[in-house]
Amino acid sequence: MRCLNLPSRRAAERLSFIYEGTFRQAVGRTRDTDWLSMIDKDWPQVKDRLETWLRPENFDKNGQQYKSLREF
């Protein structure tokens, strides 16, 4: 992701992606690219957290969440 795209970076981090590094002037362009990752051994715990957050009982009748993803 473009290193200046902070909303995307925050979204990836909320989903438990880990910052790995920055490719400077990636692909020959005058922009930097940040790399984030999630490895397979981390996925089961992340998946459980996401599924718990997305359960219908975490949302009111208007679709508003009771608890944020960070609270799980």
N, CA, C and O atoms as a printed pandas DataFrame, in Angstrom:
     atom_number atom_name residue_name chain_id  residue_number  x_coord  y_coord  z_coord
0              1         N          MET        A               1    0.838   -1.167    0.000
1              2        CA          MET        A               1    0.000    0.000    0.000
2              3         C          MET        A               1    0.884    1.232    0.000
3              4         O          MET        A               1    2.003    1.210    0.513
4              5         N          ARG        A               2    0.384    2.278   -0.566
5              6        CA          ARG        A               2    1.142    3.525   -0.602
6              7         C          ARG        A               2    1.394    3.996    0.826
7              8         O          ARG        A               2    0.474    4.039    1.642
8              9         N          CYS        A               3    2.623    4.343    1.121
9             10        CA          CYS        A               3    2.979    4.665    2.508
10            11         C          CYS        A               3    2.228    5.870    3.053
11            12         O          CYS        A               3    2.108    6.010    4.270
12            13         N          LEU        A               4    1.720    6.742    2.191
13            14        CA          LEU        A               4    0.977    7.913    2.660
14            15         C          LEU        A               4   -0.508    7.632    2.873
15            16         O          LEU        A               4   -1.244    8.509    3.326
16            17         N          ASN        A               5   -0.949    6.434    2.554
17            18        CA          ASN        A               5   -2.362    6.085    2.677
18            19         C          ASN        A               5   -2.634    5.590    4.103
19            20         O          ASN        A               5   -2.762    4.390    4.345
20            21         N          LEU        A               6   -2.716    6.522    5.018
21            22        CA          LEU        A               6   -2.875    6.169    6.433
22            23         C          LEU        A               6   -4.195    5.473    6.749
23            24         O          LEU        A               6   -4.193    4.568    7.584
24            25         N          PRO        A               7   -5.326    5.838    6.135
25            26        CA          PRO        A               7   -6.557    5.098    6.419
26            27         C          PRO        A               7   -6.447    3.611    6.069
27            28         O          PRO        A               7   -6.930    2.763    6.818
28            29         N          SER        A               8   -5.821    3.294    4.949
29            30        CA          SER        A               8   -5.645    1.884    4.579
30            31         C          SER        A               8   -4.710    1.178    5.548
31            32         O          SER        A               8   -4.937    0.025    5.912
32            33         N          ARG        A               9   -3.679    1.862    5.955
33            34        CA          ARG        A               9   -2.731    1.263    6.901
34            35         C          ARG        A               9   -3.423    0.967    8.231
35            36         O          ARG        A               9   -3.245   -0.110    8.799
36            37         N          ARG        A              10   -4.211    1.923    8.725
37            38        CA          ARG        A              10   -4.927    1.705    9.992
38            39         C          ARG        A              10   -5.918    0.551    9.867
39            40         O          ARG        A              10   -6.057   -0.250   10.791
40            41         N          ALA        A              11   -6.603    0.462    8.733
41            42        CA          ALA        A              11   -7.551   -0.640    8.520
42            43         C          ALA        A              11   -6.820   -1.975    8.535
43            44         O          ALA        A              11   -7.285   -2.923    9.168
44            45         N          ALA        A              12   -5.698   -2.062    7.858
45            46        CA          ALA        A              12   -4.928   -3.309    7.833
46            47         C          ALA        A              12   -4.448   -3.675    9.235
47            48         O          ALA        A              12   -4.495   -4.843    9.618
48            49         N          GLU        A              13   -3.995   -2.707    9.988
49            50        CA          GLU        A              13   -3.525   -2.981   11.348
50            51         C          GLU        A              13   -4.672   -3.405   12.260
51            52         O          GLU        A              13   -4.479   -4.254   13.130
52            53         N          ARG        A              14   -5.868   -2.827   12.080
53            54        CA          ARG        A              14   -7.032   -3.266   12.868
54            55         C          ARG        A              14   -7.353   -4.726   12.578
55            56         O          ARG        A              14   -7.843   -5.449   13.446
56            57         N          LEU        A              15   -7.074   -5.150   11.353
57            58        CA          LEU        A              15   -7.329   -6.540   10.965
58            59         C          LEU        A              15   -6.152   -7.452   11.304
59            60         O          LEU        A              15   -6.112   -8.603   10.871
60            61         N          SER        A              16   -5.201   -6.940   12.075
61            62        CA          SER        A              16   -4.058   -7.683   12.613
62            63         C          SER        A              16   -2.912   -7.906   11.633
63            64         O          SER        A              16   -2.076   -8.782   11.852
64            65         N          PHE        A              17   -2.863   -7.130   10.562
65            66        CA          PHE        A              17   -1.692   -7.193    9.696
66            67         C          PHE        A              17   -0.543   -6.474   10.391
67            68         O          PHE        A              17   -0.758   -5.491   11.100
68            69         N          ILE        A              18    0.668   -6.961   10.189
69            70        CA          ILE        A              18    1.861   -6.427   10.837
70            71         C          ILE        A              18    2.733   -5.719    9.801
71            72         O          ILE        A              18    2.961   -6.238    8.708
72            73         N          TYR        A              19    3.212   -4.543   10.154
73            74        CA          TYR        A              19    4.114   -3.798    9.278
74            75         C          TYR        A              19    5.413   -4.573    9.120
75            76         O          TYR        A              19    6.028   -4.970   10.110
76            77         N          GLU        A              20    5.832   -4.788    7.880
77            78        CA          GLU        A              20    7.064   -5.523    7.589
78            79         C          GLU        A              20    8.176   -4.617    7.076
79            80         O          GLU        A              20    9.355   -4.893    7.300
80            81         N          GLY        A              21    7.813   -3.550    6.397
81            82        CA          GLY        A              21    8.852   -2.666    5.879
82            83         C          GLY        A              21    8.336   -1.775    4.768
83            84         O          GLY        A              21    7.160   -1.812    4.406
84            85         N          THR        A              22    9.247   -0.972    4.236
85            86        CA          THR        A              22    8.916   -0.036    3.170
86            87         C          THR        A              22    9.848   -0.266    1.993
87            88         O          THR        A              22   11.067   -0.317    2.155
88            89         N          PHE        A              23    9.270   -0.402    0.813
89            90        CA          PHE        A              23   10.060   -0.421   -0.420
90            91         C          PHE        A              23   10.133    1.021   -0.897
91            92         O          PHE        A              23    9.118    1.619   -1.254
92            93         N          ARG        A              24   11.327    1.569   -0.901
93            94        CA          ARG        A              24   11.500    2.955   -1.330
94            95         C          ARG        A              24   11.488    3.019   -2.848
95            96         O          ARG        A              24   12.125    2.206   -3.518
96            97         N          GLN        A              25   10.775    3.968   -3.374
97            98        CA          GLN        A              25   10.598    4.151   -4.812
98            99         C          GLN        A              25   10.239    2.817   -5.479
99           100         O          GLN        A              25   10.867    2.392   -6.449
100          101         N          ALA        A              26    9.219    2.183   -4.929
101          102        CA          ALA        A              26    8.781    0.873   -5.413
102          103         C          ALA        A              26    8.413    0.918   -6.888
103          104         O          ALA        A              26    7.814    1.884   -7.360
104          105         N          VAL        A              27    8.770   -0.116   -7.597
105          106        CA          VAL        A              27    8.466   -0.299   -9.015
106          107         C          VAL        A              27    8.969    0.891   -9.847
107          108         O          VAL        A              27    8.368    1.243  -10.862
108          109         N          GLY        A              28   10.057    1.496   -9.413
109          110        CA          GLY        A              28   10.644    2.588  -10.167
110          111         C          GLY        A              28    9.880    3.895  -10.113
111          112         O          GLY        A              28   10.194    4.827  -10.853
112          113         N          ARG        A              29    8.898    3.974   -9.264
113          114        CA          ARG        A              29    8.098    5.198   -9.143
114          115         C          ARG        A              29    8.637    6.057   -8.006
115          116         O          ARG        A              29    9.350    5.573   -7.126
116          117         N          THR        A              30    8.289    7.324   -8.040
117          118        CA          THR        A              30    8.716    8.213   -6.960
118          119         C          THR        A              30    7.679    8.192   -5.841
119          120         O          THR        A              30    7.127    9.220   -5.448
120          121         N          ARG        A              31    7.443    7.001   -5.356
121          122        CA          ARG        A              31    6.565    6.818   -4.203
122          123         C          ARG        A              31    7.067    5.600   -3.453
123          124         O          ARG        A              31    7.694    4.713   -4.033
124          125         N          ASP        A              32    6.792    5.565   -2.188
125          126        CA          ASP        A              32    7.196    4.433   -1.365
126          127         C          ASP        A              32    5.989    3.537   -1.115
127          128         O          ASP        A              32    4.849    4.001   -1.081
128          129         N          THR        A              33    6.260    2.250   -0.943
129          130        CA          THR        A              33    5.200    1.279   -0.694
130          131         C          THR        A              33    5.480    0.556    0.616
131          132         O          THR        A              33    6.559   -0.005    0.804
132          133         N          ASP        A              34    4.509    0.571    1.519
133          134        CA          ASP        A              34    4.623   -0.172    2.771
134          135         C          ASP        A              34    4.086   -1.580    2.570
135          136         O          ASP        A              34    3.110   -1.797    1.853
136          137         N          TRP        A              35    4.739   -2.519    3.213
137          138        CA          TRP        A              35    4.324   -3.922    3.148
138          139         C          TRP        A              35    3.875   -4.363    4.529
139          140         O          TRP        A              35    4.582   -4.182    5.521
140          141         N          LEU        A              36    2.684   -4.948    4.571
141          142        CA          LEU        A              36    2.145   -5.507    5.802
142          143         C          LEU        A              36    1.798   -6.961    5.528
143          144         O          LEU        A              36    1.521   -7.336    4.389
144          145         N          SER        A              37    1.812   -7.775    6.568
145          146        CA          SER        A              37    1.528   -9.191    6.347
146          147         C          SER        A              37    0.802   -9.805    7.534
147          148         O          SER        A              37    0.743   -9.248    8.631
148          149         N          MET        A              38    0.257  -10.976    7.258
149          150        CA          MET        A              38   -0.309  -11.833    8.294
150          151         C          MET        A              38    0.117  -13.250    7.913
151          152         O          MET        A              38   -0.060  -13.666    6.768
152          153         N          ILE        A              39    0.669  -13.979    8.857
153          154        CA          ILE        A              39    1.114  -15.329    8.533
154          155         C          ILE        A              39    0.059  -16.355    8.935
155          156         O          ILE        A              39   -0.813  -16.093    9.763
156          157         N          ASP        A              40    0.167  -17.515    8.327
157          158        CA          ASP        A              40   -0.870  -18.538    8.488
158          159         C          ASP        A              40   -1.105  -18.947    9.935
159          160         O          ASP        A              40   -2.243  -19.233   10.306
160          161         N          LYS        A              41   -0.077  -18.983   10.754
161          162        CA          LYS        A              41   -0.283  -19.408   12.150
162          163         C          LYS        A              41   -1.085  -18.384   12.954
163          164         O          LYS        A              41   -1.685  -18.734   13.971
164          165         N          ASP        A              42   -1.103  -17.122   12.512
165          166        CA          ASP        A              42   -1.876  -16.083   13.196
166          167         C          ASP        A              42   -3.340  -16.070   12.773
167          168         O          ASP        A              42   -4.196  -15.563   13.498
168          169         N          TRP        A              43   -3.627  -16.632   11.593
169          170        CA          TRP        A              43   -4.967  -16.520   11.019
170          171         C          TRP        A              43   -6.074  -17.107   11.896
171          172         O          TRP        A              43   -7.108  -16.452   12.029
172          173         N          PRO        A              44   -5.940  -18.295   12.506
173          174        CA          PRO        A              44   -7.060  -18.831   13.294
174          175         C          PRO        A              44   -7.537  -17.881   14.399
175          176         O          PRO        A              44   -8.741  -17.720   14.596
176          177         N          GLN        A              45   -6.619  -17.263   15.107
177          178        CA          GLN        A              45   -7.004  -16.328   16.174
178          179         C          GLN        A              45   -7.644  -15.074   15.583
179          180         O          GLN        A              45   -8.631  -14.569   16.118
180          181         N          VAL        A              46   -7.091  -14.575   14.490
181          182        CA          VAL        A              46   -7.657  -13.391   13.835
182          183         C          VAL        A              46   -9.054  -13.710   13.313
183          184         O          VAL        A              46   -9.975  -12.905   13.458
184          185         N          LYS        A              47   -9.209  -14.870   12.713
185          186        CA          LYS        A              47  -10.508  -15.288   12.173
186          187         C          LYS        A              47  -11.558  -15.360   13.280
187          188         O          LYS        A              47  -12.674  -14.870   13.110
188          189         N          ASP        A              48  -11.204  -15.969   14.412
189          190        CA          ASP        A              48  -12.137  -16.054   15.542
190          191         C          ASP        A              48  -12.557  -14.661   16.017
191          192         O          ASP        A              48  -13.730  -14.420   16.299
192          193         N          ARG        A              49  -11.588  -13.753   16.101
193          194        CA          ARG        A              49  -11.874  -12.388   16.540
194          195         C          ARG        A              49  -12.826  -11.686   15.573
195          196         O          ARG        A              49  -13.770  -11.020   15.998
196          197         N          LEU        A              50  -12.574  -11.836   14.279
197          198        CA          LEU        A              50  -13.446  -11.216   13.271
198          199         C          LEU        A              50  -14.850  -11.805   13.308
199          200         O          LEU        A              50  -15.837  -11.073   13.227
200          201         N          GLU        A              51  -14.939  -13.131   13.431
201          202        CA          GLU        A              51  -16.253  -13.771   13.466
202          203         C          GLU        A              51  -17.036  -13.359   14.706
203          204         O          GLU        A              51  -18.250  -13.165   14.636
204          205         N          THR        A              52  -16.357  -13.226   15.833
205          206        CA          THR        A              52  -17.017  -12.774   17.060
206          207         C          THR        A              52  -17.527  -11.349   16.884
207          208         O          THR        A              52  -18.659  -11.043   17.259
208          209         N          TRP        A              53  -16.707  -10.489   16.322
209          210        CA          TRP        A              53  -17.096   -9.096   16.098
210          211         C          TRP        A              53  -18.288   -8.993   15.150
211          212         O          TRP        A              53  -19.144   -8.126   15.328
212          213         N          LEU        A              54  -18.352   -9.865   14.148
213          214        CA          LEU        A              54  -19.409   -9.800   13.133
214          215         C          LEU        A              54  -20.700  -10.526   13.518
215          216         O          LEU        A              54  -21.658  -10.521   12.744
216          217         N          ARG        A              55  -20.742  -11.138   14.679
217          218        CA          ARG        A              55  -21.971  -11.831   15.099
218          219         C          ARG        A              55  -23.136  -10.848   15.173
219          220         O          ARG        A              55  -22.960   -9.701   15.583
220          221         N          PRO        A              56  -24.320  -11.298   14.776
221          222        CA          PRO        A              56  -25.497  -10.412   14.791
222          223         C          PRO        A              56  -25.756   -9.767   16.151
223          224         O          PRO        A              56  -26.217   -8.627   16.213
224          225         N          GLU        A              57  -25.470  -10.473   17.233
225          226        CA          GLU        A              57  -25.740   -9.907   18.559
226          227         C          GLU        A              57  -24.813   -8.742   18.916
227          228         O          GLU        A              57  -25.034   -8.075   19.927
228          229         N          ASN        A              58  -23.788   -8.487   18.112
229          230        CA          ASN        A              58  -22.924   -7.331   18.341
230          231         C          ASN        A              58  -23.463   -6.073   17.658
231          232         O          ASN        A              58  -22.832   -5.018   17.728
232          233         N          PHE        A              59  -24.617   -6.169   17.001
233          234        CA          PHE        A              59  -25.167   -5.031   16.271
234          235         C          PHE        A              59  -26.607   -4.772   16.692
235          236         O          PHE        A              59  -27.378   -5.703   16.927
236          237         N          ASP        A              60  -26.956   -3.496   16.783
237          238        CA          ASP        A              60  -28.338   -3.156   17.118
238          239         C          ASP        A              60  -29.216   -3.236   15.867
239          240         O          ASP        A              60  -28.735   -3.598   14.793
240          241         N          LYS        A              61  -30.490   -2.902   16.004
241          242        CA          LYS        A              61  -31.437   -3.036   14.887
242          243         C          LYS        A              61  -31.106   -2.111   13.721
243          244         O          LYS        A              61  -31.566   -2.336   12.601
244          245         N          ASN        A              62  -30.306   -1.069   13.976
245          246        CA          ASN        A              62  -29.893   -0.142   12.918
246          247         C          ASN        A              62  -28.530   -0.490   12.325
247          248         O          ASN        A              62  -28.005    0.235   11.480
248          249         N          GLY        A              63  -27.970   -1.601   12.778
249          250        CA          GLY        A              63  -26.678   -2.028   12.245
250          251         C          GLY        A              63  -25.472   -1.388   12.902
251          252         O          GLY        A              63  -24.350   -1.526   12.415
252          253         N          GLN        A              64  -25.697   -0.685   14.011
253          254        CA          GLN        A              64  -24.583   -0.066   14.726
254          255         C          GLN        A              64  -23.959   -1.091   15.668
255          256         O          GLN        A              64  -24.664   -1.810   16.376
256          257         N          GLN        A              65  -22.643   -1.148   15.667
257          258        CA          GLN        A              65  -21.954   -2.118   16.514
258          259         C          GLN        A              65  -22.006   -1.705   17.982
259          260         O          GLN        A              65  -21.971   -0.518   18.309
260          261         N          TYR        A              66  -22.091   -2.700   18.855
261          262        CA          TYR        A              66  -22.001   -2.443   20.291
262          263         C          TYR        A              66  -20.536   -2.332   20.707
263          264         O          TYR        A              66  -20.159   -1.433   21.460
264          265         N          LYS        A              67  -19.715   -3.258   20.208
265          266        CA          LYS        A              67  -18.284   -3.257   20.507
266          267         C          LYS        A              67  -17.515   -3.126   19.204
267          268         O          LYS        A              67  -17.885   -3.713   18.187
268          269         N          SER        A              68  -16.444   -2.353   19.246
269          270        CA          SER        A              68  -15.598   -2.211   18.064
270          271         C          SER        A              68  -14.691   -3.435   17.937
271          272         O          SER        A              68  -14.527   -4.201   18.886
272          273         N          LEU        A              69  -14.119   -3.602   16.778
273          274        CA          LEU        A              69  -13.203   -4.717   16.549
274          275         C          LEU        A              69  -12.042   -4.679   17.533
275          276         O          LEU        A              69  -11.563   -5.727   17.965
276          277         N          ARG        A              70  -11.593   -3.501   17.886
277          278        CA          ARG        A              70  -10.471   -3.371   18.833
278          279         C          ARG        A              70  -10.799   -3.926   20.215
279          280         O          ARG        A              70   -9.898   -4.295   20.968
280          281         N          GLU        A              71  -12.088   -3.985   20.548
281          282        CA          GLU        A              71  -12.487   -4.468   21.875
282          283         C          GLU        A              71  -12.485   -5.993   21.968
283          284         O          GLU        A              71  -12.664   -6.546   23.053
284          285         N          PHE        A              72  -12.288   -6.661   20.865
285          286        CA          PHE        A              72  -12.279   -8.133   20.878
286          287         C          PHE        A              72  -10.870   -8.667   20.868
287          288         O          PHE        A              72  -10.670   -9.881   20.877
